[in-house]
Amino acid sequence: MQLLSRGYYGGRRSCGVTLIELMIAITILLILTGAAIPIVRVQIKREREVELRRDLWEMRDAIDRYKDLADRNAFQIKVGSEGYPPDLDTLVKGVDSQGKKIRFLRRIPVDPMTGNTDWGCARCRTIPSPLPGAGRTCLTFLPSPPARLWTVLSTRTGDGEYP
């Protein structure tokens, strides 16, 4: 009985881990965690960029639909606006066309980088085109504060197709 109660190491029981083993395991976990953090940060940034790109395409589509209806004289526009909306709030509230309210956006998209809906708007300008009568007009939106510049292009060519 005496032999069975003694452990393998001459009186000591070997039922736990040593301090060295514990330190090695924790060190390995810290190294793996340290390597994973930058990868997760890059992935989060990429997801935000994809969301931002989707929101910009949504705004571009709404601006193009507004301009198409304005070019067809479906509603009255201000002189000198070139058929573009004065602000993004106009796209959300909509316009009256033949007794019908037409809305182009459900809401102003939230900038995933800054977390707010403050978008600045630069005025429209015509970009010359090599094709006769096929100029491009650019409506530029930038997040407030203007840390980055994102451009929503309305690129109408002469035949109504995107280049």
TARAGI-V149727 format. One record per pair of residues at least 24 apart in sequence whose ideal C-beta (glycine too) atoms are under 6 Angstrom apart, sorted by the first residue. I is the first residue (numbers start at 0). GAP is how many residues later the second one is. If there is no record, write none. Layout:
i & gap
I & GAP
I & GAP
This chain:
i & gap
47 & 64
47 & 65
50 & 61
51 & 60
54 & 54
55 & 94
55 & 96
58 & 93
59 & 92
61 & 29
61 & 42
61 & 43
62 & 76
62 & 91
63 & 90
64 & 39
65 & 38
81 & 42
83 & 40
83 & 55
87 & 31
110 & 32
113 & 29
117 & 26
119 & 24
130 & 27
132 & 25
133 & 24
